[in-house]
Amino acid sequence: MSDYDYIVVGAGSAGCLMASRLSEDAGKRVLLLEAGGKDDSFWIPIPVGFSKLMVNPKYNWMFNTEPEPNCHGRTIPIPRGKTLGGSSSINGMLYVRGNPLDYNTWAQFGNRGWSYEGVLPYFKKSEHFERNNNDPARGYNGTLNVAEMRENHEICDAFIAAAVGEGFQRNPDYNNGHQEGFGYFQVTQKNGRRWSTARAFLDPARGRPNLTIETNAQCTGVILDGKRCVGVKFMQNGQAREARCRGEVVLCAGAVQSPHVLEISGIGQPELLRSFGVEVRHELPGVGENYRDHYAPRMNYRVKLPITLNEQTRGIGFAREIARYFMSGRGILTYTAGIAYGFVKTRPELEEPDVQFHFAHASYGNAANRVLEREPGMTVTTYQCRPESQGSIHLRSPDPLAAPCIRPNYLADPLDQRVVVDGMKIARRIINNPAMDKYRAHEMNPGDAVQTDEQWLDFARHNGQTTYHVVGTCKMGRDPMAVVDDELRVHGIEGLRVADASVMPTMVSGNTNAATIMIAEKGADMIRAAARNGMAQAA
């Protein structure tokens, strides 16, 4: 294939934006590689379709962890998008920037320009917030449509009222720098349809003659000339191919696959690479380390009234909802994975919330397979905003097409154990508030028999799942375990950057898609500035 100025690996939440921004320079040729196919599923535009896509191997990599020692040896699914738009095409569409404390912590680690003040312009640049209230913290001119939840529900209203009844506050906008409180989530939707990064950023760029998009093209490694990256190798429709790059290769393959691409290219921990017969090209001990994720037990309740999604997604009533959606873009098909939110402090002395709640008037018999129960139900999902437990992602085989070995190490840190337990106790308190009496029948999971901290923790170990927020495996910094610098350049390698959730040094307080988009926005700005100044070089 011909030479390019930029090669972007991965057309997911970060890659779609990255390719769009870099191709705005008409004189620069850009290649975007996506291992999955086109985002052509019937279910992708329909918000409630996330439950179908999460279990479809055509659009989801269907990764699984190794048996987790702190979760009674369970193997836990790790969904990742495998199509244009990546995880933004299959996720729950919740738009959560995180807390200013998150980014100020990154800056405190020495990552220049990554404080909340430094990243806010990039959140705003991407965003078109439909509720245009002239808040200086929000963006209104971007192409990523951020909307209010299109439908409210009386049980969700009651949940928010119950939280207020327990002393917590309402919060009309958790994305303007003030996160604490309860309300309805904001979502990446437009007119009741999913608004993925493929819709927001790639569609406007598709007609550019300087942008080439290759689907079904899985990267099998970067090509190094000494300590400079000069291209990539990939498999497409069973054929081994290469693409050469005059400028920079940008890995946007995500926190699971960006470290995997580095390792199969010979960049990582020398002993590990040699153990799989991979030639060591560059030593970087932090590749694949610092894995963090939000681990979330889900508490289920039986509901007295037949007004939940469990029964509304069946029979004639569901047929009416389908017709309503396609005629008006409204109704239950616009719902997402979480509907009402809460950000709370488990201890009053904390500066910022340390627990996030997702609430929905629905309940799964099994959270892993996402099949709704037949009887009315509701669910509170609880997770710690900033977990301390760290895991890893590494090679399991020298075969570049083999899935990596994922070891999250959930609940390893005693602080994580305490915060998750305290969060679930608060959730129970809210559900037991009189505002919920009309709806609450009884607690199914964990049930009233669970009362002690030991019992709560055991429930969390047995029942928790990921919330699909993997970060940190190519972390940003200048310490010995950092993989990229604060310009997202891979330490010691020219012409190679990483710009996705893997560069986060620590977890953000909430769903990670918004922060991943911001990282790509800021990274694209850095790359274009370096090209203008002739400064693309090794960190």
Secondary structure as GFF3:
##gff-version 3
##sequence-region A 1 539
A	DSSP	beta_strand	4	9	.	.	.	ID=ss1
A	DSSP	alpha_helix	13	22	.	.	.	ID=ss2
A	DSSP	beta_strand	30	33	.	.	.	ID=ss3
A	DSSP	three_ten_helix	47	49	.	.	.	ID=ss4
A	DSSP	alpha_helix	50	53	.	.	.	ID=ss5
A	DSSP	beta_strand	63	64	.	.	.	ID=ss6
A	DSSP	three_ten_helix	69	71	.	.	.	ID=ss7
A	DSSP	beta_strand	77	78	.	.	.	ID=ss8
A	DSSP	three_ten_helix	86	89	.	.	.	ID=ss9
A	DSSP	alpha_helix	100	108	.	.	.	ID=ss10
A	DSSP	alpha_helix	116	126	.	.	.	ID=ss11
A	DSSP	beta_strand	127	129	.	.	.	ID=ss12
A	DSSP	beta_strand	144	148	.	.	.	ID=ss13
A	DSSP	alpha_helix	154	165	.	.	.	ID=ss14
A	DSSP	beta_strand	181	184	.	.	.	ID=ss15
A	DSSP	beta_strand	186	187	.	.	.	ID=ss16
A	DSSP	beta_strand	189	190	.	.	.	ID=ss17
A	DSSP	beta_strand	193	194	.	.	.	ID=ss18
A	DSSP	alpha_helix	197	197	.	.	.	ID=ss19
A	DSSP	pi_helix	198	202	.	.	.	ID=ss20
A	DSSP	three_ten_helix	203	205	.	.	.	ID=ss21
A	DSSP	beta_strand	211	214	.	.	.	ID=ss22
A	DSSP	beta_strand	217	225	.	.	.	ID=ss23
A	DSSP	beta_strand	228	236	.	.	.	ID=ss24
A	DSSP	beta_strand	239	251	.	.	.	ID=ss25
A	DSSP	alpha_helix	254	264	.	.	.	ID=ss26
A	DSSP	beta_strand	267	268	.	.	.	ID=ss27
A	DSSP	alpha_helix	270	275	.	.	.	ID=ss28
A	DSSP	beta_strand	282	283	.	.	.	ID=ss29
A	DSSP	beta_strand	295	296	.	.	.	ID=ss30
A	DSSP	beta_strand	298	303	.	.	.	ID=ss31
A	DSSP	alpha_helix	309	312	.	.	.	ID=ss32
A	DSSP	alpha_helix	315	328	.	.	.	ID=ss33
A	DSSP	three_ten_helix	332	334	.	.	.	ID=ss34
A	DSSP	beta_strand	340	344	.	.	.	ID=ss35
A	DSSP	beta_strand	355	360	.	.	.	ID=ss36
A	DSSP	beta_strand	364	366	.	.	.	ID=ss37
A	DSSP	beta_strand	371	372	.	.	.	ID=ss38
A	DSSP	beta_strand	377	384	.	.	.	ID=ss39
A	DSSP	beta_strand	392	394	.	.	.	ID=ss40
A	DSSP	beta_strand	405	407	.	.	.	ID=ss41
A	DSSP	alpha_helix	414	431	.	.	.	ID=ss42
A	DSSP	three_ten_helix	434	436	.	.	.	ID=ss43
A	DSSP	beta_strand	440	445	.	.	.	ID=ss44
A	DSSP	alpha_helix	453	463	.	.	.	ID=ss45
A	DSSP	beta_strand	465	466	.	.	.	ID=ss46
A	DSSP	beta_strand	496	498	.	.	.	ID=ss47
A	DSSP	three_ten_helix	501	503	.	.	.	ID=ss48
A	DSSP	alpha_helix	513	533	.	.	.	ID=ss49
###
